[in-house]
């Protein structure tokens, strides 16, 4: 960070809570990326297995022991497929669509705290910024550019419709998501994700902010385009929406981004409502607790996917605008009043 | 207003009903919206989640692990055809009469008959099938050939795994139809 400040001294930078040596930052970012990158196939196989069990099936069990090599087989298949571009597609935009989506997921990942500062040298997170939540939303909204550009540049009406739906859905639910997190911000008195976690030392925020948590959960489904709110993909009507014209590893990149976003939003949910890395045991156990809680959260997403049908598009919109946003606003108002009074 | 028949007392509610009309109660869902609607949405969601969780705890029930585990068939299941021999003499039952080919609605059987050599008999009758081919890509497994055969020489077997890579490989010749199948298809037992 000091290097950047030295090069560009007059830029307004966000305050950073804890700064390590540059080489530690580089090692840390590579490590976090690799860990989450290798978690994605695990989520993938876990989802397919669990989904099967939820529906009275076995799920994939052919490739490797218990079918655990299935994601590898899928990736090999996707990589060896032909790289193509539809005739009506806009070349450059068609290419950067998937890249933008995956970039946004990785950027958000850098803010997720996996643990406290260990021994005054290494903080177990990408970077601790004083305006963490704002950056989370900035990077999260970034994904929508990828979807929109990818869907529009494909030159197909299904992709276009899917992209338009994605745009409307993400914008609507971003507001509810943001407002639902404001309650925790008020309670913690900070926008920094690590400070929010540390504020949950005595009590997880799920207890005082249960309404906010429900709103967060519903919005999170919409934000990650996961069933039951996968209207942007809607296999039955839009044949995968913005992904229709993508094939091979470009499609794989979209899928990778989707599962990374699932991980990120689960990690954020744990950070804001379930005490992040806090748990019994020494500090260095933090990442384990974090991953465990996040895993359970991911299972919740899969459970809902196996259960709930997709709502109609207007139902989705009216739920977002007429129910969630007023409710979230009310929640913020009540929380603010209580914080001031008590 | 339970099921059918008796509708006395409902005439004030449904004036168009006459005495003796059959009434079928149609269940309608409650109107959406409002506090009750919200509660119902939440409750039904919970009920749905409970249902799927019960399936998870119950474990997989429906799936048959196909290549290892095969669906058993009923004894009268019409699978791939078989040609038969007499068990004592080993002679073929088929006499090349082509009645099966005549009965076949899909026109998938081809029989070319030839005279038996008395020294070296192939079948029990005067003639035998020099060529006997069934094109399984055309066969509709109706079993008419089995019915038409006067000597029970052709019957429908139990084998149902006949997928292949080439259409040509689906034309089964006499030696293939005469041979015992490599794997036995499991049979459903009585009462199963």
Interface residues (C-beta under 8 A of the other chain):
Chain A: X50 X52 X53 X54 X55 X56 X57 X58 X61 X303 X304 X306 X307 X308
Chain B: X45 X48 X49 X51 X52 X53 X55 X56 X58 X59 X60 X61 X62 X63 X65
